[in-house]
Amino acid sequence: MMKSKGFLIILFLTMFLVISLSANPRQGIGDKSGLSFKSMVPLPACGDYYKISQSEVGHIVHPEYPDVASNRLFCIWLIEAPQNYRVNITILFQGDMYKKSCVDYLQVRDGNKNAAILSELCDERGDYRIIQSTSQWLWLLLKTDNYTEGHTKLYAEFRAFTDANLTVLLDSKKKPAERECRSYEFECRNKECISMSYRCDRVNDCGCTVDCDESGCEGINLSKMNQFIVGFSIGCFVFMSVCFMTCLIEGQSNWIASRVEELRMRENQAEERRKKAFKAFTKFIGEKEV
């Protein structure tokens, strides 16, 4: 009897759990009604590079997701699909405007920062767009201003696709984002190329925050005790170096002074000998004349 009651309790809890989960299914991003800022996505990041397969689906969100985006954001994402495939991206974006000008916006380009603009979103009410690239690359820029407190949010889902109706295959040489960085440039994680002089200048020039121009610039992380030991050691080394150099310079000065004094004494002795020789010669000449 006890076993049957336990079985019924377990069965009831299981059915309750199944009904609860089925009553709140996860809404997909495939249609506008299901697109929501509350969708489950990977951890937020500012800028990145995504190389997707034919069946893979990726997500992009702003760094503070699901809260509103912060000020002074400069984030660049680059998406690469397989060869002869294009990128299809579904975007839900809420931007910010000031005096009818976009201050917090999302820009989508067909390859890289120099390619044609496919879309620019900044509507405060929220923009819903489905955008398709003409090549295997797609470039996105999220930028927020320094002053206004907006309500900027970004959620996007992307995948690779191919158009069976295309009569001409995508040009395999058309890879505007695949430029190799020059020797004097730094290659960011999102494939952007910036000048080496921009490294560790406390400004996000790459448009990303991981493995980018400001990564690895923090220096050595030491505890207060280790900082004291290192500072004390450096101080002792500097003090001993100064003392050594002082002794060395003082010894060198004393040696020079002694050499100068020795040369002066030799000159005086030589002068005395010359005087004695002159007196003796003068006396000899005088006695000979007498």
DRENLOSE-266418 format. One line per 10 residues: their letters; for each residue x, y, z of C-alpha. Coordinates in steps of 0.001 Angstrom, whole numbers, padded with zeros to 6 digits. Layout:
N
A) X/Y/Z | ...
//
This chain:
290
MMKSKGFLII) 000000/000000/000000 | 002797/002408/000910 | 004625/001587/-002314 | 001526/002343/-004422 | 001026/005685/-002639 | 004653/006634/-003262 | 004278/005675/-006919 | 001144/007828/-007248 | 002894/010814/-005635 | 005872/010506/-008005
LFLTMFLVIS) 003514/010151/-010984 | 001559/013246/-009901 | 004716/015357/-009492 | 006004/014216/-012880 | 002747/015143/-014619 | 002719/018528/-012860 | 006281/019246/-014015 | 005493/018273/-017619 | 002363/020450/-017674 | 004261/023417/-016192
LSANPRQGIG) 007008/023195/-018800 | 004583/022762/-021689 | 002571/025784/-020549 | 005641/028066/-020884 | 007513/026939/-023978 | 010516/028898/-025097 | 009535/031376/-027776 | 011681/031225/-030881 | 013093/034081/-032882 | 011748/032862/-036188
DKSGLSFKSM) 008698/035139/-036174 | 008019/038587/-034828 | 005543/037469/-032191 | 008059/035109/-030646 | 011002/037515/-030664 | 011740/038673/-027150 | 014556/040246/-025164 | 013984/037488/-022599 | 015052/034660/-024917 | 017771/032332/-023683
VPLPACGDYY) 021161/033196/-025237 | 024865/032699/-024457 | 026750/035085/-022194 | 026810/038682/-023493 | 029980/040077/-025001 | 031066/043283/-026687 | 032199/042300/-030167 | 033431/038946/-031476 | 034088/036803/-034548 | 031728/033952/-035400
KISQSEVGHI) 032459/031297/-038019 | 029293/029256/-038399 | 028608/025951/-040106 | 025742/025214/-042483 | 023378/024138/-039699 | 024651/026204/-036775 | 022602/028992/-035202 | 024291/031828/-033328 | 023186/034707/-031126 | 024356/038250/-030482
VHPEYPDVAS) 023297/040421/-027539 | 024562/043641/-026024 | 027054/043329/-023110 | 024620/044148/-020281 | 021857/041860/-021598 | 019059/041545/-020472 | 019402/045015/-018871 | 019666/048106/-021051 | 022994/048816/-022734 | 025431/051162/-021022
NRLFCIWLIE) 026910/054356/-022444 | 030114/054523/-024501 | 029694/051119/-026127 | 031699/050382/-029266 | 031147/046758/-030262 | 031881/045119/-033623 | 030822/041594/-034616 | 031914/039743/-037743 | 030009/036682/-038946 | 031399/034258/-041536
APQNYRVNIT) 029298/031624/-043283 | 030697/028684/-045301 | 031782/029302/-048889 | 028866/029765/-051306 | 026602/030471/-048337 | 025232/033756/-047079 | 024306/035061/-043653 | 020698/035491/-042573 | 020228/037491/-039377 | 017055/038331/-037474
ILFQGDMYKK) 017452/041403/-035275 | 015386/042944/-032512 | 016914/046312/-031651 | 015736/049217/-029551 | 017890/052301/-030024 | 017842/055905/-028919 | 017426/059215/-030709 | 018138/062799/-029681 | 016666/065681/-031665 | 015760/063288/-034498
SCVDYLQVRD) 019355/062035/-034735 | 020518/058508/-033941 | 022727/058467/-030841 | 022460/054767/-029929 | 022323/052705/-033106 | 023106/049390/-034765 | 024755/049398/-038182 | 024849/046328/-040445 | 027260/046183/-043376 | 027757/043692/-046172
GNKNAAILSE) 031240/042455/-045253 | 033376/044915/-043278 | 033476/048527/-042097 | 034057/049764/-045668 | 031305/047688/-047295 | 027814/048871/-048221 | 025365/049552/-045401 | 022539/047007/-045409 | 020637/048559/-042524 | 020956/051112/-039727
LCDERGDYRI) 018605/050750/-036766 | 017949/053275/-034002 | 014171/053385/-033482 | 013258/053977/-029840 | 010123/051839/-030206 | 012172/048850/-031337 | 013119/047672/-034810 | 012563/044162/-036092 | 014561/043290/-039193 | 015544/040236/-041219
IQSTSQWLWL) 018740/040994/-043126 | 020641/038862/-045617 | 024198/039400/-046801 | 025261/039139/-050443 | 028439/037236/-049530 | 029574/034925/-046769 | 030382/037857/-044464 | 028243/040135/-042321 | 029517/043012/-040142 | 027668/044645/-037237
LLKTDNYTEG) 028462/047735/-035187 | 026720/048670/-031942 | 027480/052179/-030710 | 026027/054154/-027811 | 026777/057769/-026974 | 028391/059218/-023845 | 025559/061285/-022419 | 021948/060254/-022916 | 020377/057600/-020725 | 018614/055478/-023317
HTKLYAEFRA) 016801/052167/-023456 | 019083/050464/-025958 | 018782/046697/-026283 | 020052/044218/-028861 | 019068/040630/-029518 | 019882/038847/-032774 | 019913/035344/-034163 | 021900/034376/-037266 | 022414/031319/-039447 | 023963/030394/-042789
FTDANLTVLL) 021775/029816/-045825 | 022101/029257/-049546 | 019709/030360/-052263 | 018898/027510/-054634 | 017483/029989/-057149 | 020786/031791/-057598 | 021953/031431/-061175 | 025470/032603/-060348 | 027382/031227/-057393 | 028794/033682/-054930
DSKKKPAERE) 032202/034869/-055989 | 034704/032958/-053839 | 037154/035848/-054196 | 034680/038302/-052703 | 035920/038213/-049137 | 036056/041837/-048031 | 036666/040926/-044390 | 039540/038518/-045008 | 042259/041154/-045258 | 045412/040181/-043419
CRSYEFECRN) 046691/042749/-040966 | 049959/044411/-041908 | 053153/044024/-039883 | 052552/047317/-038060 | 048910/046473/-037261 | 047302/044507/-034457 | 044703/041855/-035369 | 041728/041921/-033028 | 039598/038924/-032121 | 036816/040207/-034384
KECISMSYRC) 039286/040400/-037327 | 039590/044196/-037192 | 043055/045621/-037890 | 044269/048604/-035878 | 047608/050377/-035494 | 049995/048893/-032936 | 050200/052351/-031346 | 046590/051926/-030178 | 047489/048974/-027935 | 046989/049556/-024198
DRVNDCGCTV) 045889/053187/-024523 | 042783/052591/-022354 | 040501/053066/-025365 | 038536/050249/-027019 | 039708/050659/-030622 | 039021/047082/-031770 | 035338/047058/-030932 | 035721/044039/-028658 | 036905/043338/-025117 | 038381/039806/-025192
DCDESGCEGI) 041746/039177/-026897 | 041667/042733/-028216 | 043756/045902/-027965 | 043144/046435/-024235 | 043609/042775/-023242 | 046683/041911/-021173 | 047380/045540/-020287 | 046644/045306/-016580 | 050223/044556/-015520 | 051181/042216/-012688
NLSKMNQFIV) 048474/041602/-010106 | 050192/041535/-006690 | 048896/041525/-003135 | 049798/044388/-000792 | 052429/042263/000958 | 054013/041270/-002356 | 053898/044899/-003486 | 055724/045895/-000272 | 058342/043167/-000754 | 058901/044128/-004387
GFSIGCFVFM) 059052/047841/-003537 | 061435/047232/-000618 | 063670/045027/-002786 | 063775/047612/-005547 | 064516/050336/-002992 | 067389/048310/-001510 | 068769/047605/-004958 | 068614/051281/-005919 | 070240/052320/-002594 | 073066/049804/-002973
SVCFMTCLIE) 073557/050812/-006594 | 073810/054486/-005607 | 076278/053671/-002802 | 078378/051545/-005127 | 078434/054205/-007822 | 079265/056871/-005217 | 082183/054831/-003879 | 083338/054071/-007385 | 083238/057735/-008419 | 084885/058840/-005184
GQSNWIASRV) 087645/056248/-005579 | 088164/057267/-009165 | 088382/060925/-008099 | 090921/060106/-005377 | 093006/058120/-007835 | 092984/060985/-010322 | 093889/063443/-007568 | 096799/061268/-006437 | 098047/060913/-010008 | 097879/064692/-010492
EELRMRENQA) 099772/065235/-007232 | 102388/062687/-008241 | 102914/064391/-011613 | 103212/067776/-009889 | 105861/066415/-007512 | 107826/064949/-010409 | 107707/068267/-012237 | 108941/070093/-009089 | 111756/067602/-008662 | 112750/067989/-012302
EERRKKAFKA) 112681/071768/-011916 | 114944/071559/-008833 | 117406/069383/-010715 | 117486/071864/-013605 | 118173/074746/-011207 | 120998/072859/-009496 | 122504/071929/-012840 | 122322/075569/-014033 | 124011/076820/-010830 | 126776/074262/-011134
FTKFIGEKEV) 127298/075159/-014792 | 127409/078896/-013990 | 129918/078348/-011163 | 132120/076246/-013412 | 132197/078902/-016143 | 133059/081631/-013584 | 135975/079717/-012081 | 137350/079004/-015549 | 137362/082695/-016514 | 139318/083627/-013354
//
